[in-house]
Amino acid sequence: MQRLWFITNPHSGSASQQSCAAIEAVFEERGLALAGRTHFPEEDLPSGAMLDAARADTVVLFAGDGTINAALCRLANWSGAVLILPGGTMNLLAKALHGDRSAEAIIHAAHQNGRRVAMPLVEAGAHRAFVGLILGPAAHWGRAREAARKGRLARFAGAVRNAWRRTFGRGIAVRGVAGMEGRYQAVFVAPAATGLQVSAVDARHWGAIAELGWAWLTGDWVAAHAVTHRRADALHPVSRRPVLALFDGEPVTLAGGTPIRGGMTAPIFLATSGAVP
């Protein structure tokens, strides 16, 4: 970790210009060279060839889950290291790698004794989720959340109406998970060290659905009531029609019946927490 390429998204939860400047000051303090910067999505993400040409050995990502996902997929075949900083709303991947350290503390620890580790992921066709995959009507709340973040009130109102209408619909069924035989408003699939962690929401009255929608807009909907938790090796959505899914918050349309499995990344992530193998 000597020559860094710094990727930020100013639209993410905490990746403000002032925070980015503070992080770059820590780079300078540690004697780390800045090989390049990318302000996503205004600028395209770098390719592995661009990073190699700049002699970058580490990509530092200070952004939310969606930007991190896009960058990791773009650099899937790159041989360098990736340092994840908490720049989004929930920062689940950063917490898994570093605990509750601040971005500045993570940089100091990673430069001093960071180690490269592999992390579990969720695979569905050509798509990957490093934090989690959401299936079902509740995935439409993701569009409302994005509109709220960007301050687009008219689009937010329309997205909420659409999400509410769909959430009252038939729901989604999945196969391959013991004890999940019904239809659900949302199914969350998270990567685990072995297999998949599957959480399903069965919200049948307006109060539970309102709680689900509010949790989507403000934080972790899996913490809402009416959630069933299971483990599985693989599963697939039961549908003859395409299914809306959110991969780390980014919308993707999957064909009905697409297999969803667990996998592992290459050892690319710099970890500073003793909790990571």
Sine and cosine of phi, psi and omega as CSV:
sin_phi,cos_phi,sin_psi,cos_psi,sin_omega,cos_omega
0.00,0.00,1.00,0.06,-0.04,-1.00
-0.77,-0.64,-0.65,0.76,0.00,-1.00
-0.88,-0.47,0.87,-0.49,-0.19,-0.98
-0.93,-0.36,0.55,-0.83,0.22,-0.98
-0.91,-0.42,0.87,-0.49,-0.16,-0.99
-0.99,-0.17,0.90,-0.44,0.01,-1.00
-0.93,-0.36,0.82,-0.57,0.01,-1.00
-0.76,-0.65,0.32,-0.95,0.12,-0.99
-0.72,-0.69,0.96,-0.28,-0.07,-1.00
-0.91,0.42,-0.21,0.98,0.02,-1.00
-1.00,0.01,-0.08,1.00,0.00,-1.00
-0.97,0.24,0.15,-0.99,-0.18,-0.98
-0.81,0.59,-0.74,0.67,-0.10,-1.00
-0.75,-0.66,0.24,0.97,-0.06,-1.00
-1.00,0.03,0.85,0.53,-0.01,-1.00
-0.97,0.26,0.21,-0.98,0.01,-1.00
-0.89,0.46,-0.61,0.79,0.01,-1.00
-0.91,0.41,-0.65,0.76,0.02,-1.00
-0.91,0.41,-0.65,0.76,0.03,-1.00
-0.89,0.46,-0.65,0.76,0.02,-1.00
-0.89,0.45,-0.62,0.78,0.02,-1.00
-0.91,0.41,-0.61,0.79,0.02,-1.00
-0.92,0.39,-0.68,0.73,0.03,-1.00
-0.90,0.44,-0.51,0.86,0.08,-1.00
-0.91,0.42,-0.58,0.81,0.06,-1.00
-0.93,0.36,-0.63,0.78,0.09,-1.00
-0.81,0.59,-0.75,0.66,-0.04,-1.00
-0.90,0.44,-0.67,0.74,0.01,-1.00
-0.86,0.51,-0.62,0.79,-0.02,-1.00
-0.99,0.12,-0.06,1.00,-0.02,-1.00
0.97,0.23,0.44,0.90,-0.02,-1.00
-1.00,-0.03,0.72,-0.70,-0.01,-1.00
-0.99,0.10,0.64,-0.76,0.04,-1.00
-0.99,-0.14,0.97,-0.24,-0.06,-1.00
-0.98,0.21,-0.41,0.91,-0.01,-1.00
-0.04,-1.00,0.26,-0.96,0.02,-1.00
-0.73,-0.69,0.53,-0.85,0.13,-0.99
-0.70,-0.72,0.82,-0.57,0.12,-0.99
-0.98,-0.19,0.99,-0.15,-0.06,-1.00
-1.00,-0.03,0.62,-0.78,0.14,0.99
-1.00,-0.09,0.07,1.00,0.01,-1.00
-0.88,0.48,-0.54,0.84,0.03,-1.00
-0.90,-0.44,0.54,-0.84,0.01,-1.00
-0.93,0.38,0.54,-0.84,0.08,-1.00
-0.92,0.40,0.57,-0.82,0.00,-1.00
-0.95,0.31,0.47,-0.88,0.12,-0.99
-1.00,0.00,0.22,-0.98,0.08,-1.00
-0.87,0.50,-0.60,0.80,0.01,-1.00
-0.90,0.43,-0.63,0.77,0.04,-1.00
-0.90,0.44,-0.66,0.75,0.00,-1.00
-0.91,0.42,-0.66,0.75,0.02,-1.00
-0.91,0.42,-0.64,0.77,0.01,-1.00
-0.90,0.44,-0.53,0.85,0.03,-1.00
-1.00,0.07,-0.02,1.00,-0.03,-1.00
0.87,0.50,0.54,0.84,0.06,-1.00
-0.97,0.22,0.70,-0.71,0.06,-1.00
-0.96,-0.26,-0.25,0.97,-0.05,-1.00
-0.60,-0.80,0.71,-0.70,0.17,-0.98
-0.99,-0.14,0.79,-0.61,0.06,-1.00
-0.96,-0.27,0.86,-0.51,-0.06,-1.00
-0.94,-0.33,0.90,-0.43,0.04,-1.00
-0.87,-0.49,1.00,0.06,-0.16,-0.99
-0.24,-0.97,-0.06,-1.00,0.03,-1.00
-1.00,0.04,-0.01,-1.00,-0.10,-0.99
-0.86,0.51,-0.65,0.76,-0.05,-1.00
-0.90,0.43,-0.71,0.71,0.02,-1.00
-0.91,0.42,-0.67,0.75,0.04,-1.00
-0.87,0.50,-0.69,0.72,0.02,-1.00
-0.86,0.51,-0.74,0.67,-0.03,-1.00
-0.87,0.49,-0.67,0.74,-0.02,-1.00
-0.93,0.37,-0.68,0.74,0.00,-1.00
-0.90,0.43,-0.63,0.77,0.04,-1.00
-0.93,0.37,-0.63,0.78,0.02,-1.00
-0.90,0.44,-0.58,0.81,-0.10,-1.00
-0.96,-0.27,0.45,0.89,-0.09,-1.00
-0.84,0.54,-0.51,0.86,-0.05,-1.00
-0.97,-0.26,0.15,0.99,0.01,-1.00
-0.99,0.16,0.56,-0.83,-0.11,-0.99
-1.00,-0.09,-0.04,1.00,-0.03,-1.00
-0.98,0.18,-0.10,-1.00,-0.03,-1.00
-0.98,-0.19,0.35,-0.94,0.02,-1.00
-0.79,-0.62,0.78,-0.62,0.07,-1.00
-0.93,-0.37,0.88,-0.48,-0.01,-1.00
-0.99,-0.10,0.83,-0.56,0.07,-1.00
-0.94,-0.34,0.48,-0.88,-0.03,-1.00
-0.97,0.24,1.00,-0.06,-0.03,-1.00
-0.87,-0.50,0.13,0.99,-0.03,-1.00
-0.93,-0.37,-0.51,-0.86,-0.04,-1.00
-1.00,-0.04,-0.77,0.63,-0.05,-1.00
-0.98,-0.20,-0.53,0.85,0.13,-0.99
0.84,0.55,0.67,0.74,-0.09,-1.00
-0.92,0.39,-0.63,0.78,0.00,-1.00
-0.93,0.37,-0.67,0.75,0.04,-1.00
-0.88,0.48,-0.65,0.76,0.01,-1.00
-0.92,0.40,-0.62,0.79,0.02,-1.00
-0.90,0.43,-0.56,0.83,-0.06,-1.00
-1.00,0.03,-0.47,0.88,-0.17,-0.99
-0.73,-0.68,0.03,1.00,-0.10,-1.00
0.94,0.35,-0.59,-0.81,-0.05,-1.00
-0.99,-0.16,0.36,0.93,0.03,-1.00
-0.89,0.46,0.49,-0.87,0.13,-0.99
-0.96,0.27,0.25,-0.97,0.01,-1.00
-0.85,0.52,-0.68,0.73,-0.02,-1.00
-0.90,0.44,-0.68,0.73,0.00,-1.00
-0.91,0.41,-0.58,0.82,0.02,-1.00
-0.89,0.45,-0.69,0.73,-0.02,-1.00
-0.89,0.46,-0.72,0.70,0.02,-1.00
-0.85,0.52,-0.73,0.68,-0.06,-1.00
-0.92,0.38,-0.65,0.76,-0.03,-1.00
-0.92,0.40,-0.63,0.77,0.00,-1.00
-0.94,0.35,-0.54,0.84,-0.05,-1.00
-0.98,0.19,-0.74,0.67,-0.06,-1.00
-0.45,-0.89,0.56,0.83,0.07,-1.00
-0.92,0.40,0.50,-0.87,0.01,-1.00
-0.76,-0.65,0.51,-0.86,-0.02,-1.00
-1.00,0.08,0.74,-0.68,-0.01,-1.00
-0.71,-0.71,0.37,-0.93,0.17,-0.98
-1.00,-0.04,0.43,-0.90,0.00,-1.00
-0.75,-0.66,0.52,-0.85,0.05,-1.00
-0.94,0.33,0.42,-0.91,0.04,-1.00
-0.58,-0.81,0.18,-0.98,0.08,-1.00
-0.95,-0.32,0.75,-0.66,-0.01,-1.00
-0.90,-0.45,0.72,-0.69,0.10,-1.00
-0.58,-0.81,0.98,-0.22,-0.10,-1.00
0.89,0.46,-0.78,-0.63,-0.02,-1.00
-1.00,0.03,0.03,1.00,-0.13,-0.99
-0.98,-0.22,0.47,-0.88,-0.03,-1.00
-0.74,-0.67,0.57,-0.82,0.14,-0.99
-0.79,-0.62,0.78,-0.63,-0.03,-1.00
-0.98,-0.18,-0.33,0.95,0.09,-1.00
-0.95,-0.31,-0.76,0.65,0.02,-1.00
0.05,-1.00,0.35,-0.94,0.00,-1.00
-0.88,-0.47,0.74,-0.68,0.02,-1.00
-0.89,-0.45,0.78,-0.62,0.04,-1.00
-0.90,-0.43,0.43,-0.90,0.16,-0.99
0.96,-0.27,0.03,-1.00,-0.05,-1.00
-0.82,0.57,-0.57,0.82,-0.04,-1.00
-0.91,0.42,-0.28,0.96,0.06,-1.00
-0.87,0.49,-0.41,0.91,0.02,-1.00
-0.94,0.35,-0.31,0.95,0.08,-1.00
-0.93,0.38,-0.35,0.94,0.03,-1.00
-0.88,0.48,-0.59,0.81,0.02,-1.00
-0.93,0.36,-0.59,0.81,0.07,-1.00
-0.90,0.43,-0.65,0.76,-0.01,-1.00
-0.90,0.44,-0.68,0.73,0.01,-1.00
-0.90,0.44,-0.66,0.76,0.03,-1.00
-0.89,0.45,-0.62,0.78,0.02,-1.00
-0.91,0.42,-0.67,0.74,0.00,-1.00
-0.88,0.48,-0.61,0.79,-0.07,-1.00
-1.00,0.01,0.00,1.00,0.04,-1.00
0.95,0.31,0.39,0.92,0.00,-1.00
-1.00,-0.04,1.00,0.03,-0.18,-0.98
-0.91,0.42,-0.67,0.74,-0.01,-1.00
-0.90,0.43,-0.71,0.71,0.03,-1.00
-0.91,0.41,-0.60,0.80,0.04,-1.00
-0.87,0.49,-0.73,0.69,-0.02,-1.00
-0.88,0.48,-0.69,0.73,0.02,-1.00
-0.91,0.41,-0.62,0.78,0.01,-1.00
-0.93,0.38,-0.61,0.80,0.04,-1.00
-0.91,0.42,-0.69,0.72,0.02,-1.00
-0.87,0.50,-0.70,0.72,0.00,-1.00
-0.91,0.42,-0.70,0.72,0.00,-1.00
-0.90,0.44,-0.67,0.74,0.00,-1.00
-0.88,0.48,-0.71,0.70,-0.01,-1.00
-0.89,0.46,-0.69,0.72,-0.02,-1.00
-0.94,0.35,-0.56,0.83,-0.02,-1.00
-0.92,0.40,-0.47,0.88,0.07,-1.00
-0.99,0.16,0.01,1.00,-0.03,-1.00
-0.98,0.20,-0.38,-0.92,-0.13,-0.99
-0.96,0.28,-0.37,0.93,-0.05,-1.00
1.00,0.09,-0.09,-1.00,-0.04,-1.00
-0.84,-0.55,0.59,-0.81,0.08,-1.00
-0.94,-0.34,0.54,-0.84,0.08,-1.00
-0.77,-0.63,0.43,-0.90,0.05,-1.00
-0.85,-0.53,0.53,-0.85,0.01,-1.00
0.95,-0.33,-0.06,1.00,-0.02,-1.00
-0.90,-0.44,0.90,-0.43,0.00,-1.00
-0.88,0.48,0.74,-0.67,0.04,-1.00
1.00,0.10,0.08,1.00,0.06,-1.00
-0.86,-0.51,0.99,0.17,-0.07,-1.00
-0.97,-0.26,-0.13,0.99,-0.06,-1.00
-1.00,-0.04,-0.34,-0.94,0.07,-1.00
-0.91,-0.41,0.60,-0.80,-0.17,-0.99
-0.75,-0.66,0.45,-0.89,0.06,-1.00
-0.96,0.26,-0.45,0.90,0.02,-1.00
-0.38,-0.93,0.61,-0.79,0.12,-0.99
-0.80,-0.60,0.87,-0.50,0.00,-1.00
-0.97,-0.26,0.82,-0.58,-0.02,-1.00
-0.90,-0.43,0.90,-0.44,-0.03,-1.00
-0.92,-0.39,0.57,-0.82,0.05,-1.00
-0.94,0.34,0.55,-0.83,0.05,-1.00
-0.68,-0.73,0.27,-0.96,-0.02,-1.00
-0.86,0.52,-0.58,0.81,0.11,-0.99
-0.75,-0.66,0.86,-0.50,0.03,-1.00
0.97,0.26,-0.48,-0.88,-0.06,-1.00
-0.78,-0.63,0.56,-0.83,0.15,-0.99
-0.98,-0.18,0.85,-0.53,-0.11,-0.99
-0.88,-0.47,0.79,-0.62,0.04,-1.00
-0.82,-0.57,0.75,-0.66,-0.05,-1.00
-0.83,-0.56,0.69,-0.73,0.01,-1.00
-0.97,-0.23,0.81,-0.58,0.08,-1.00
-0.89,-0.46,1.00,0.01,-0.05,-1.00
-0.95,-0.33,0.95,-0.30,-0.12,-0.99
-0.97,-0.24,-0.15,0.99,0.02,-1.00
-0.79,-0.61,0.28,-0.96,-0.19,-0.98
-0.89,0.46,-0.51,0.86,0.00,-1.00
-0.90,0.43,-0.71,0.71,0.01,-1.00
-0.92,0.39,-0.60,0.80,0.01,-1.00
-0.94,0.35,-0.63,0.78,0.06,-1.00
-0.89,0.46,-0.64,0.77,0.04,-1.00
-0.90,0.44,-0.68,0.73,0.02,-1.00
-0.87,0.50,-0.74,0.67,0.00,-1.00
-0.89,0.46,-0.67,0.74,0.00,-1.00
-0.91,0.42,-0.66,0.75,0.03,-1.00
-0.88,0.47,-0.58,0.81,0.02,-1.00
-0.89,0.45,-0.64,0.77,-0.07,-1.00
-0.97,0.22,-0.42,0.91,-0.15,-0.99
-0.91,-0.41,-0.22,0.98,-0.04,-1.00
0.17,-0.99,-0.77,-0.64,-0.17,-0.99
-1.00,-0.03,0.98,-0.21,-0.03,-1.00
-0.94,0.35,-0.34,0.94,0.01,-1.00
-0.91,0.42,-0.36,0.93,0.04,-1.00
-0.98,0.20,-0.13,0.99,0.01,-1.00
-0.94,0.35,0.22,-0.98,0.01,-1.00
-0.96,0.29,0.07,-1.00,0.07,-1.00
0.88,0.48,0.59,0.80,0.00,-1.00
-0.93,-0.38,0.77,-0.64,0.06,-1.00
-0.97,-0.25,0.74,-0.68,-0.04,-1.00
-0.91,-0.41,0.72,-0.69,0.02,-1.00
-0.60,-0.80,0.17,-0.99,0.14,-0.99
-0.90,-0.43,0.51,-0.86,0.03,-1.00
-0.43,-0.90,0.41,-0.91,0.10,-1.00
-1.00,0.08,-0.57,0.82,0.00,-1.00
-0.30,-0.95,0.32,-0.95,0.06,-1.00
-0.39,-0.92,0.13,-0.99,0.10,-0.99
-0.47,-0.88,0.55,-0.84,0.06,-1.00
-0.95,0.30,0.62,-0.78,0.02,-1.00
-0.99,-0.13,0.97,-0.22,-0.03,-1.00
-0.26,-0.97,0.64,-0.77,0.11,-0.99
-1.00,0.09,-0.27,0.96,-0.01,-1.00
-0.97,-0.24,0.31,-0.95,0.10,-1.00
-0.86,0.51,0.50,-0.87,-0.08,-1.00
-0.88,-0.48,0.76,-0.65,0.08,-1.00
-0.97,0.24,0.73,-0.68,0.03,-1.00
-0.71,-0.71,0.46,-0.89,0.10,-1.00
-0.91,-0.41,0.89,-0.46,0.07,-1.00
-0.99,-0.16,0.96,-0.29,-0.09,-1.00
0.78,0.63,0.62,0.78,0.06,-1.00
1.00,-0.01,-0.13,0.99,-0.04,-1.00
-0.99,-0.17,0.77,-0.63,-0.09,-1.00
-0.95,0.30,0.69,-0.72,0.06,-1.00
-0.62,-0.79,0.62,-0.78,0.08,-1.00
-0.99,-0.15,0.87,-0.49,0.01,-1.00
-0.98,-0.20,0.56,-0.83,0.15,-0.99
-0.93,0.36,0.61,-0.80,0.06,-1.00
-0.84,0.54,0.68,-0.73,-0.01,-1.00
1.00,0.07,0.05,1.00,0.01,-1.00
-0.87,0.49,0.82,-0.57,0.02,-1.00
-0.91,0.41,0.65,-0.76,0.04,-1.00
-0.87,-0.49,0.85,-0.53,-0.09,-1.00
-0.73,-0.69,0.23,-0.97,0.10,-0.99
-1.00,-0.07,0.39,-0.92,0.04,-1.00
-0.42,-0.91,-0.10,-0.99,0.03,-1.00
-0.74,-0.67,0.59,-0.81,0.11,-0.99
-0.98,0.22,0.15,-0.99,0.24,-0.97
-0.95,0.32,0.28,-0.96,0.01,-1.00
-0.97,0.25,0.97,0.23,-0.08,-1.00
-0.95,-0.31,-0.32,0.95,-0.14,-0.99
-1.00,0.08,0.73,-0.69,0.15,-0.99
-0.99,0.12,0.84,-0.54,-0.03,-1.00
-0.91,-0.41,0.58,-0.82,0.05,-1.00
-0.83,-0.55,-0.07,1.00,-0.02,-1.00
-0.99,-0.11,0.67,-0.74,0.04,-1.00
-0.94,0.35,-0.21,0.98,-0.01,-1.00
-0.97,0.24,-0.29,0.96,-0.01,-1.00
-1.00,0.05,0.78,-0.63,-0.01,-1.00
-0.85,0.52,0.00,0.00,0.00,0.00
